[in-house]
Amino acid sequence: MPIKIGLAGVGHLGKIHLKCIQAVPEFDLVGFYESDRQKAKEISNETGVKSFDTLEALLSEVEALDIVTPTSTHFAVAEKALLQGKHLFIEKPITATLEEAQRLRSLQQDKGVVVQVGHVERFNPAMLAIKDMDLNPRFMEVHRLANFNPRGTDVSVVLDLMIHDLDIILSLVPSKVKRVLANGVCLVSNTPDIGNARIEWENGCVANVTASRMSFKNMRKMRLFQPDAYIGVDFLERQAQIIRLSDTGTKRSLTESINVFELETANGSKQIEIEVPEVKPVNAIEMELSCFAHSIQSGESPEVGTEEAYNALSLAFQISEEIDHSLKQMT
């Protein structure tokens, strides 16, 4: 039987979720709740999906809820749903504070339900193309630059944009964060619009992460450097590239064609192999919602659960605190 699911919030992203839910066969979209009643009426008339007058009324008829409301409301909406034993999909970041995130984690454990958090870049086709690689980064360089959009300025650029990359890099480094250095600047918002962080792990890995919502050009790139390879991931263009350095004459068995070049180094002749892995076209939001449905039906842990979401939020707040400290020193 399809899982009866409801949607909370039909703003810009919520409307995208509404369409994606309808494309997932395992879901039966019962309806949505939107606090803006005029908008709710318009969306209902436009899509033919039932609008509920209250969140409580929607929750009484569903088994799961997709929360795409402003971050400041995530906890209140999620708590009501969890107390009724509903499975949850929550857009990133999981909550507005670490205390709220911890309370949701505890409540989820008590109720034994599935909670998945929408860190959608995990499902970006470029990221999926390298998912099965033996990744062991020693240094990472990340840039996420976007045009200014007033819609996201209720939170800092760290919680708005950088947190996407924080979730990814935390999933790649099996070590504890040792030190964080960060700075940023407020340009048109009351919260930082540009931020940069240097993150160091106990295993020696280092990441340099930059996020800006004041760029004339959009960019979402991640570069990973490890002893045997350089991996480039372009989240915006949905492309990936792998460059390997190995001894001359090394034979590899790969399905993809590889460009091979020789390079003279201080350690003798080496060969450079350039590989472009296959990137399969997928709808990332639809895919993460499909994985949410699979977790509900199978009982398996979701790709991004409350623990991963809490860790990303914790690192984001640590970076934000460092930026606030640097800003105070400048005044």
C-alpha positions as MATLAB code, in Angstrom:
seq = 'MPIKIGLAGVGHLGKIHLKCIQAVPEFDLVGFYESDRQKAKEISNETGVKSFDTLEALLSEVEALDIVTPTSTHFAVAEKALLQGKHLFIEKPITATLEEAQRLRSLQQDKGVVVQVGHVERFNPAMLAIKDMDLNPRFMEVHRLANFNPRGTDVSVVLDLMIHDLDIILSLVPSKVKRVLANGVCLVSNTPDIGNARIEWENGCVANVTASRMSFKNMRKMRLFQPDAYIGVDFLERQAQIIRLSDTGTKRSLTESINVFELETANGSKQIEIEVPEVKPVNAIEMELSCFAHSIQSGESPEVGTEEAYNALSLAFQISEEIDHSLKQMT';
ca = [
       0.000    0.000    0.000;
       1.268    3.522   -0.780;
       2.397    5.585    2.179;
      -0.046    8.381    2.973;
       2.042   11.546    3.142;
       1.322   15.208    3.728;
       3.309   18.336    2.931;
       3.854   21.294    5.267;
       4.744   24.460    3.387;
       4.198   25.261   -0.294;
       6.591   28.133   -0.825;
       9.127   28.095   -3.668;
      10.783   24.841   -2.572;
       7.583   23.371   -1.183;
       5.915   23.521   -4.601;
       8.847   21.576   -6.047;
       8.460   18.968   -3.303;
       4.744   18.725   -4.050;
       5.440   17.725   -7.662;
       8.237   15.359   -6.670;
       6.106   13.571   -4.071;
       3.505   12.926   -6.765;
       6.222   11.329   -8.923;
       7.181    8.790   -6.233;
       4.983    5.672   -6.668;
       5.363    4.651   -3.014;
       3.627    7.836   -1.849;
      -0.013    8.864   -1.800;
      -0.112   12.660   -1.362;
      -3.118   13.302    0.891;
      -2.750   17.079    0.916;
      -0.790   19.996    2.293;
      -0.895   22.641    5.000;
       0.182   26.222    4.342;
      -0.132   28.976    6.965;
      -0.668   31.597    4.251;
      -4.297   30.833    3.501;
      -4.431   32.839    0.264;
      -1.397   31.017   -1.071;
      -2.881   27.715    0.077;
      -6.055   28.400   -1.905;
      -4.093   29.357   -5.014;
      -1.870   26.255   -4.909;
      -4.820   23.965   -4.271;
      -6.723   25.425   -7.224;
      -3.632   25.209   -9.398;
      -2.646   21.628   -8.549;
      -5.895   20.006   -7.467;
      -4.232   18.895   -4.209;
      -6.295   19.285   -1.046;
      -5.368   22.104    1.321;
      -5.927   21.473    5.035;
      -6.930   24.346    7.311;
      -4.688   23.192   10.150;
      -1.550   21.112   10.563;
      -3.389   18.955   13.089;
      -6.078   18.107   10.547;
      -3.441   17.044    8.008;
      -1.521   14.958   10.550;
      -4.677   13.045   11.480;
      -4.857   11.603    7.955;
      -1.229   10.795    7.099;
       1.552    8.381    8.039;
       4.392   10.694    7.037;
       5.039   14.415    6.685;
       7.379   16.390    4.442;
       8.378   19.649    6.163;
       9.373   22.472    3.808;
       8.577   25.436    6.043;
      10.978   28.208    7.180;
      13.833   26.860    9.319;
      12.568   28.748   12.370;
       9.397   26.621   12.331;
      10.978   23.201   11.687;
      11.071   22.165   15.328;
       7.487   23.139   16.188;
       6.084   21.349   13.133;
       8.317   18.293   13.528;
       7.573   17.932   17.233;
       3.816   17.839   16.619;
       4.273   15.180   13.954;
       6.693   13.054   15.981;
       4.450   13.083   19.034;
       1.836   11.434   16.817;
       4.344    8.859   15.556;
       4.647   10.187   12.002;
       7.665    9.572    9.788;
       9.375   12.820    8.794;
      11.287   14.342    5.931;
      12.695   17.732    7.000;
      14.388   20.193    4.682;
      17.870   21.286    5.712;
      18.948   22.544    8.152;
      17.140   20.177   10.497;
      16.282   22.915   13.018;
      17.213   26.480   13.943;
      19.229   25.480   17.036;
      21.301   22.551   18.263;
      19.077   22.182   21.302;
      16.037   21.716   19.052;
      17.910   19.206   16.899;
      18.900   17.166   19.954;
      15.335   17.141   21.240;
      14.088   15.883   17.870;
      16.734   13.144   17.890;
      15.586   11.990   21.320;
      11.927   12.104   20.327;
      12.619   10.145   17.149;
      14.376    7.425   19.141;
      11.456    7.231   21.563;
       8.907    6.893   18.753;
      10.986    4.613   16.525;
      10.105    6.413   13.295;
      12.148    7.388   10.239;
      13.443   10.953   10.037;
      15.379   11.980    6.942;
      16.861   15.448    6.422;
      17.018   17.089    3.006;
      20.719   17.516    2.379;
      19.997   17.175   -1.317;
      23.574   17.422   -2.615;
      24.102   13.821   -1.451;
      21.841   12.966   -4.407;
      23.420   15.302   -6.934;
      24.258   13.235  -10.062;
      27.901   14.383   -9.932;
      28.234   13.196   -6.337;
      26.522    9.901   -7.125;
      29.041    9.359   -9.964;
      31.946    9.145   -7.486;
      30.067    7.562   -4.593;
      31.624    4.113   -5.067;
      35.186    5.442   -5.322;
      37.720    4.800   -2.586;
      37.707    8.365   -1.277;
      40.378    9.360    1.223;
      40.780   13.142    0.887;
      43.699   14.897    2.550;
      42.757   18.377    1.358;
      39.469   19.797    0.079;
      38.691   23.087   -1.619;
      35.014   24.037   -1.822;
      33.258   27.046   -3.363;
      29.507   27.651   -3.295;
      28.700   31.059   -4.764;
      25.233   32.359   -5.583;
      23.465   35.486   -6.747;
      21.774   37.507   -4.024;
      18.266   36.311   -3.180;
      16.376   37.972   -0.279;
      14.480   34.699    0.279;
      17.387   33.134    2.204;
      18.558   36.036    4.332;
      16.682   35.003    7.484;
      19.805   32.946    8.274;
      23.521   33.457    7.637;
      25.191   32.232    4.457;
      26.650   29.401    6.545;
      23.216   27.934    7.338;
      21.768   28.936    3.975;
      24.455   27.665    1.574;
      27.624   26.376    3.225;
      25.806   23.713    5.225;
      25.267   21.757    1.983;
      29.020   21.284    1.681;
      29.576   20.752    5.402;
      27.317   17.701    5.267;
      29.216   16.323    2.260;
      32.711   16.806    3.674;
      31.753   15.364    7.058;
      30.543   12.245    5.245;
      33.922   11.945    3.492;
      36.262   12.277    6.474;
      36.125    9.479    9.104;
      37.711   11.589   11.809;
      36.868   14.143   14.480;
      37.090   17.861   13.731;
      40.066   19.290   15.624;
      39.990   23.007   14.822;
      37.919   25.557   12.924;
      39.061   28.989   11.749;
      36.549   31.243    9.994;
      35.765   34.779    8.962;
      33.029   36.518    7.007;
      31.308   39.784    6.257;
      27.792   41.235    6.267;
      27.084   43.250    3.131;
      23.338   43.620    2.599;
      21.973   41.431    5.403;
      22.085   41.481    9.178;
      23.782   38.102    9.013;
      26.997   37.202    7.107;
      26.595   37.126    3.321;
      30.105   35.780    2.662;
      31.917   33.223    4.796;
      35.127   31.233    4.649;
      36.206   28.422    6.957;
      39.330   26.318    7.359;
      38.435   23.004    8.960;
      41.088   20.666   10.331;
      40.514   17.038   11.370;
      42.471   14.885   13.789;
      43.606   12.608   10.932;
      45.328   15.574    9.243;
      42.730   16.321    6.581;
      42.075   20.008    5.882;
      39.180   21.700    4.086;
      38.914   25.271    2.864;
      35.234   26.116    2.397;
      33.852   29.350    0.942;
      30.210   30.381    0.576;
      28.810   33.621   -0.814;
      25.371   34.869   -1.778;
      26.794   38.069   -3.284;
      28.357   36.639   -6.425;
      27.676   37.697  -10.011;
      28.320   34.118  -11.090;
      26.869   30.942   -9.613;
      29.400   28.265   -8.676;
      29.147   25.002   -6.725;
      32.456   23.190   -6.953;
      34.327   20.776   -4.728;
      37.896   19.612   -5.289;
      39.278   16.636   -3.384;
      42.979   15.852   -3.185;
      44.246   12.489   -1.980;
      47.534   10.608   -2.422;
      46.427    8.738   -5.536;
      43.998   11.144   -7.172;
      42.438   14.540   -7.670;
      38.635   14.511   -7.885;
      36.663   17.470   -9.165;
      32.914   17.701   -8.584;
      30.762   20.395  -10.184;
      27.371   20.297   -8.472;
      25.960   23.033  -10.698;
      26.984   21.568  -14.046;
      26.545   18.023  -12.725;
      29.944   16.853  -13.859;
      32.815   14.949  -12.252;
      36.443   14.391  -13.200;
      39.101   12.111  -11.756;
      42.814   12.640  -12.356;
      45.180    9.920  -11.141;
      48.978    9.896  -10.861;
      50.636    6.487  -11.060;
      53.826    4.769  -12.163;
      54.432    4.616  -15.903;
      53.081    1.434  -17.430;
      50.527    0.762  -14.695;
      47.608   -1.094  -16.219;
      44.079   -0.375  -15.181;
      40.863   -2.180  -15.989;
      38.173    0.415  -16.499;
      34.971    0.474  -18.504;
      35.405    4.155  -19.381;
      38.025    5.382  -21.828;
      40.930    7.224  -20.169;
      43.288    9.870  -21.472;
      46.837    9.008  -20.388;
      49.789   11.407  -20.339;
      53.369   11.024  -19.159;
      54.880   13.459  -16.673;
      58.466   13.786  -15.460;
      58.543   14.341  -11.692;
      61.193   14.510   -8.974;
      60.453   10.825   -8.358;
      60.832    9.756  -11.971;
      58.434    9.312  -14.851;
      54.753    9.100  -13.926;
      51.562    8.829  -15.894;
      48.495   11.005  -15.536;
      45.151    9.359  -16.202;
      42.077   11.509  -16.740;
      38.747    9.802  -16.225;
      35.283   11.265  -16.684;
      32.831    8.995  -14.857;
      29.332    8.529  -16.187;
      26.882   10.977  -14.653;
      23.334    9.660  -14.833;
      20.528   12.224  -15.038;
      18.353   12.104  -11.922;
      15.976   14.448  -10.124;
      17.821   14.818   -6.806;
      14.771   15.869   -4.769;
      12.631   13.116   -6.219;
      15.414   10.610   -5.513;
      15.844   11.654   -1.877;
      12.097   11.427   -1.332;
      12.091    7.987   -2.944;
      14.867    6.932   -0.547;
      12.748    8.278    2.321;
       9.886    6.037    1.212;
      12.270    3.077    0.970;
      13.510    3.670    4.526;
       9.939    3.715    5.835;
       9.051    0.476    4.078;
      12.305   -1.384    4.744;
      13.255   -0.052    8.164;
      16.735    0.815    6.850;
      18.482    3.984    8.005;
      18.011    6.979    5.701;
      20.902    8.439    3.699;
      20.930   11.522    5.939;
      19.398   10.933    9.338;
      19.145   13.088   12.428;
      22.702   12.273   13.549;
      24.282   13.389   10.266;
      22.056   16.471   10.176;
      22.962   17.324   13.779;
      26.679   17.019   13.012;
      26.400   19.329    9.991;
      24.410   21.857   12.020;
      26.897   21.679   14.883;
      29.819   22.418   12.550;
      27.819   25.239   10.920;
      27.255   26.868   14.303;
      30.915   26.460   15.204;
      31.848   28.264   11.992;
      29.210   30.940   12.609;
      30.598   31.585   16.084;
      34.095   31.997   14.649;
      32.764   34.456   12.063;
      30.908   36.452   14.737;
      34.108   36.607   16.765;
      36.088   37.862   13.771;
      33.451   40.500   12.996;
      33.554   41.800   16.568;
      37.306   42.155   16.358;
      36.913   44.302   13.247;
      34.585   46.820   14.971;
];
